[in-house]
Amino acid sequence: MTDHHEVERAYALGPDDVLPDFAALTAVASVTEPRTATLAATYLDTDDLSLICAGVTLRRRTGGDDAGWHLKIPAGDGRDEVHLPLGESDVVPATLAHTVLGWTRGRDLGPVATIVTERTTSLLLDADGAVLAEVADDVVVGTPIDGPAAAAAISWRELEIELVGAGPVLLDAADALLAAASDIHPRTEQRKIGTVLAERLAGFPAPPEPDRDGTAGPVLHARLLDQVAELRRRDCDVRRGADDGVHRLRVACRRLRGALATYRPLLDRDVTDPVRADLQWLARSLGDARDAEVSLDRLRGLVDDLDPDLVVGPVRRRLEDHYGAHLRDTAAGAGETLGSPRYLRLLDQLDDLVVDPPWTDAADEPADDLVDLVARDHKRLRTRVRRARTAEPAEREEALHDARKAAKRLRYACEVLEPAWGRDAKRLRKAAQEVTRVLGDRQDAAVARADLLAISEEATAHGESSFTYGVLHAREAARDEDRDAAFDRAWAHLRGTKDDLLG
């Protein structure tokens, strides 16, 4: 299985449109001679189009240079594409079926459309002959397999420009060139499968639009839809071993839990409290892997910052040995968690939650009432900060950890309002985020010091010097005063920004 990140843009072409000379683009020195191939693809999905609705496409394609199974997943400014060889069977390979399990939850994947493309491609090269982008002039015939438009073929012509070695600025320049030369513009629907299944997709409800002047329910509903979709994307990342997948999945859990906690008056808690509990279980089940990654990265950086004369013995290898086995075990544990019946039931619960939210009467109240719920989170944070500052030394770290959790909850509460409240919510969110970051650094340092003591004992038991671990421990401890000062600044800033939103 191979992966690559795809950034491309599709343009609408008429049958007689003539393309401009792409050598006119800055940095493009030449354009290769065109090559033509016929590509035939079968797109697969569940009966309710769970993949396509999530922006994911799964297809089996023959013809061209990259025949095979293609899974495309939204990611950043483009899509990550997972590619498997064609094989002899038209059954979805088990690896890909597992990768999309967060969306399908084991339901059958069957053909939903076929698309045949007559593709003429050229490469845009720089002065050194390196490929900047691929330009594809496509004549497309798409046929839905199910639904009201089944067997009714749709045909059109489009242009695709896919970046290879160039940055997004090339696409912006292509927009200008195509518009000026031939009045050609980006397509409204960028995915071919979206065009073919447009009639079926039109039957799905549009997401709610958060409106500060409207009622409270749509504001929260939009957030829940967004974060449930985010959780499924990160589920996919974990299953395919993408960097930072576990961390991002845990963040999605926390954001959902935060929304259900802060805005709980809007929803029936008999329904949402069990969901919050399962989200907490999921985040904790995945926590060990993330904590080990953070600690290893932190200690690697600390060692790299040391004078080489202070690195005595096989310190870097000892760090890798200490965390390596733990990371392997927790990675396997993450796979077990995402395959567990409890997790799959949670996905069903989240589906039900966003499809038919169990609203209370509070959801029909003015959206401005939501600010009062954020004010409660701000008060909670203020109380916990006061408690941390007056705590006995032995209890202070735990009290600061509680303050960090309260700051994180305030941050997530502001994120819910940000689409409709804009700058006012954003300023308070960023201030809470900085408090969270500063206190998180302090907590990570405390964990690192505890780990260093354990690693030092391991090194001594193997006849290695413990000198470097003592140096690192002392340096981490010496920075606590700076961390306290950073926290004081972050807290003062947050107090100064709260009136923008909370009055």
N, C-alpha and C positions, 0 to 999 in steps of 0.2 A: 504494500500500500504506500503510495507516494502522495505528498501534499505540496501545494504551492498556493500562493496568494494571488488572486486575480483581480486586477482593476481594469475595467473596460467601460465603454460608453456606446450606446446604440443610437443610431440616427435614422429618421424616417426618410425613405427614398421613394420617389415616383418611378414608374417603369422606364421613363425616358430621361431621368436626371443624369447629368454628366458630372463626374467627380472632378474636383480641381487637382492641380499638381501638388501633391503633399511635400514635394521638395521645397516648396515655398515656406514651409514651417521652419522657424529658427532651430538650429542644431541638426536638422535633417539634411544630409549631404546628398543622399541618393535613395532611389526607390527601386526595389528588385522587380524583375519581370513577374507578371501575375501567374499564379497556378490555380487550377480549378479541380475541385473534388466534390463528390456527392456524399453527403452525410445523412444517415438514416438513424433516428433516435426514437426509442420508446421510453416514455416518462412513466414512472411508477409512484403510487401514493396510496394512502388509505382511502376508504370510501368517502370520508368527510374532508379529504384534501388537507390533512393536518400538516404535511410538509410544505406544500406550496403556500398555504395561508401563512406559514411562519417564515416565508422567504427562502425556503430550502428547496432544492431540486435534486431529484435522483433519476438518473437515466442510464440506459444501455445504448451505446452508439456504435455503429459500424461506419467504416469509411474514414478517409483522412489519416493524419499522422498520429492521432491520439485516440484511436478506437479503444473502447473499453467501457467500464462502469465509471460513471462520474457522479460524485456527491458534492454539491455546492452549498456552502453554509455562509450566511451573512457574517462579515467580520470587518469592523473598522470601516475603511473607505472602499471596501470591495467585498470579495467573497473568498473564503478558503475552499480550494477544490481538492477533494480526495479522489485518487484515481486507482482503479484496480484493473488488471488485465481482463480482456473480454471473456475468456473461457468458453466452454461449450454449452453451458446451461443459461436459460433466460430467467432462472430463479435468482432473486437478489442474494448475493453472497452473504454468508452469516456475519462476516466482519462489518459490512455496511448496515445490515439489519440491526446489529447490536449498537452501532454508532448512533442511530436515529431512534433508539428505543424510548428516549425521553418524550418524543413526539408521538410515536406510534403505540407505545406501551404493549407491544407484541401483536397488534392487530395485523391482518394480512396486508401485504403490499402488492397491488396489482396494477396493470397498465391503465392509465387514464387518458393518454393521448400519444399520437405519433407525430413526429416532425421530420420532414425531409428537406434538406437544405442543399441547394446548388451554390457552393461557396467558391469565390475567386479571391485569393489572398495575395497580398504583397507585403514586403517588409520595409520599414523605414529605417535607414542606416545612418549612423553618424560618420564623420570624416575618417574615423579609424576602421570603419566597417562593422562596428558593433550594432546589434539590433536595438533600436529604441522602442519600436512598437510594431504590432501586426495589424494590418488593415484588411478587413474581410467584407466584400460586397456579396450579400446573401440574397438569394431568391428562395423564399420559404413557402412550404405547403404544410399546414398543420391540420390534424384531424382529431377531434375529441372522440374518445371511445365510449364514455358514458355520459348520461345527462341529456337535457333537451336538445342539445346541438350535436349529438352523436352522429358520426359519419358525414357531417356537413363540413367539408374541407374549407379552410381559410388560407388565402395566399396573399403574400405581400413581399416587398423588397425593403431591405434595411442595410445599413452600414454599421459594422462594429469596429472600434479601434481598441485594441487591448495593449496596455503598457507592458513592455518587456524590460528595457533598461532605463526608460525615461521616467520622470516624475509626473505628477498630476498636471503640472503647468502645460505639458504638451497637449493634454485633452482640452484645456481651456483655449489654447491657441487654435486647435482644430475646430472648436466651436465657432470661433470668429472667422476662420478661413472658409468653412463650409457655408456659414450664413451669408458672408459677403459675396462669395463666388457663385453659389447656386441656390441660395435661400433654403438650405438644408439645416434642420434643427434636431436636437435630441428627441427621441421618442418619449411620449408620456409613459408608456409601459415599456420598461427596459428589458423584461424577460420574455423570450419567445413563448414560453409555456403560459405566461400571464395573458398573452393575446389569444392563444388558442382556447383557453378555458375562461375567457372573460365573462361569458354568460353565466357559467356556474359560480364564479367568484363574486359576481354582482349580487348573488342571493345571500351572501354573508353580511351581517350587520356592520355598519361603520363604527369605529371606536368613538367613544364620547369625546366631546371637546370641552376641556376645563374652562370655566368662565367665572371670573371673579364676581360678576353681576348676576350669575345664575344661582342654582341650588348647589348644596354641598355634595350630593351623591356623585355627579359626573366627575368632580375633581378627584375624589378618591378612586372611583372606578377606573379612570385613565391610568392612575398610578399602579393599581393592582394588575391591570392588563399588561402594562409595560414590564413589570418586574416578574410576572409569571413567564412571559416570553423570554426575559433575560435568564431566568433560572433554567429553562429548557436549553437555551443556547449553551450555557455553561455546563450543563449535564453532558451535552455532546462533546464539549472541550475535554472534560475529564475522561470520557470514554475513549477518545482518540489520543489521549496523552498530550494535549496541548499545554504549552507553558502557562503557568498561573491559573489553570482551569479550576483547581480545587479552591484557591483563594477567591476567585470571582464567583464561584457557586455559593460559597459561604456568605459573601457580601450580599448576593441576591436574597438568600435566606433572611439575613438580618434586616434588609430593607423591607421585605414583606412583613416580617414580625413587627418591625417598628411601625409600619402603616396600620397594621391591625391593632396595635397597642394604643398608639396616640389617638387614632380616630375610631376607637371601639364603640363610642355611642351611636355611630351610624349603622352598625351591623349587629345582627343577632349573635350574641356571644356564645349561645349554645352551639352554634355552627362554627364560629371562628376560633374559640378558645382551643378546641382540639387541633385545629390547623396550626395555631401558634405553637402548641406543644410539639407537634411533629416537625415543624421547621426548626425548633430549638434542638430537637434530637438529631436532625440531619446535620446541622452546623457543628454540633459537638462531635458527632461520629467522624466528621471529616477534619476535625480540628488538629489532631496530632500531626497529620502530614504537613499542614500549613505551618504549625509552630516550629517543627523541625527544619523546614525550608528557611524560615526567617532566621532562626538561630544560626544555621550553618552559613548563610549568606553574610550575616553580621560578623561572625567570627573570622570568616575568610577576609573580609574587608579590614578588620582590625589587624590581622597578621600582615596583610599587604602594606599597611601604613607604618609598621614597625621598622626601625633600623635593622637591616639584615643581621647585624651582630647580636641583636636581642632575640633572634629566632634560633633557639638551641634545640637540636634534635629534629626528628621527623614530625614537626608540628602539623603541617598541612595534611599529611597522610593520616595522622591520628584523628584530626577533625573529620576527615572523610569516612574513616572506619567507624567513628563513634556515631555519626548520623546516618551513614549509608544503610546499615541493616534496618534501622528504624524507618527510614524513608521507604525502603522496599516493602516492609511489612505493612506500613500504613497505606501505601499505594494499592496493595492487594486488598486491604480492608475497605478502601474507597470503592473498589469494584464490587465487593460483596454488598456494601451499603446500597449502591445504586441498582443492584439486582434484587434487593429484598422486597418481599410483599408489602412491608410497611411503607417503603419509599414509593412503590408503584401506586399504592392506595392514596398516598399524599398527592401524587400527580392528578389522580382522578378528583380528589377533593378541590384542588386548585382550579381544575377545569370548571367544576360546578360553581365555584366561588365567583369566577369572572364571567361565566355565561349567564348566571342568574343570581346576582348578589342578594343575600338575605337582609335587605334594607330594613331599618327601623324608621320611625317617623322623622327622626333627626336628619335623615338624608334629604328630606324635602325642605329643610330650613335653608335660609340664605347662606351662600358660600362663605360670607364674611364671618359667620359663626365659627368656622374652622380655626380662625386665628386664636380664639380663646383656648382651644385644645393645645395649640403650640405654646401658648403662654404657660400652661400647666407643666409642659416639659421643661420650659426655661426655669420655672420655680423649682422643679425637682433637681435640676442641675445646680442651681444656686445653693440649695440646702446641702447637697453632697459636697460641694466645694468647701462650704463653711465647716462641715464635719471633718473633712480631710485636713484642713488647716489647724484645727484644734485637737486632732487625734494625737494620742501618745505615739512615740516613735515606733513601737512594735506594731501598731495598728495602722500606721499612716499609709503604707504601700497598698494595703487592701482598700482603704478609704479612697485613695487616689484612683484605684482601679474602678471602684463604683462610680466615681465622678466621670471617668472616661466613658463608661457605658451610658451614663446620662447625657453626656455631650454628643455621643454618637446617635442616640435616640433623637435629640433635638435636631441634629443635622439631617437625619432622614425625614423628620417631620417637615422641615423647611423644604426639602426636595419635592414633597408632594404639592406644595403650594407654588413652587417656583414657576411652572408653566403659565399660571394665571396671574400671579402677583409680581413676577419679574424681579426687578432689581432689589426691592425691599426684602423679599424672601432670600434672594441670592446672597446678599451681604451677611445676613445672620447665618445662613448655611455655611458660608466660607469661614466665618469666625468660629463657629462650632467645630468645623472640620479641622481648624488649626489647633484648637484645644485638644481634640481627639489625637491629632498627630503628635503633639508634644507629650501628652501623657502616654501614648503608645510607645514612643521612643523610650520613655522611662521604664515602662513595664518590660519591654524587650531587653533593656540593659539588665534589669533584675534577673530575668530568666537566663541571660547569657552568663552572669556571674555564677549562678547556681550550676549551670552546665560546665563552666570552667573548673569548678571544684571537682565535679565528677570525672571530667576528662583528665585532670591532673592525677587523680587517684589511679585511673587506668594506665596512664603513662608510667607512673612510678612502679606499678605492678609488673610492667613489661621492661623494667630496667632503663626507662627513658628519663631524661631530665624534665622536671616540672617547672623549671625557671620561667619559661615564656608564658605559661598559663598564669603564674603569679603576677607577672608584669601586666598582662591583659586585664586581669581581675582588678588590680589596683587602678589602672587607667579608667576603667569603666566606673568604678566607685568615685574617682576624683571628679568626674564630669557631672555628678548629681547636682552640685551647686549651680552649674550652668543650666541644667534642665529645670531647676526650680525657678530661675530667673526667666527662662523662656515661657514657663507656665504662667507666671505672674503677668507677663506682657500679653500673652494670648487671652487670658481671662479679662484683663482690663479692656482689651479691644472688643471682646464679645459684649461686655457690659455697655460699651459705647455705641454698639450697633443695634441693640435690641429694639430701641424705640422706633426704628424705621418700619418695622413690621408690627411690633406689639404695642406701640404707643406708650 
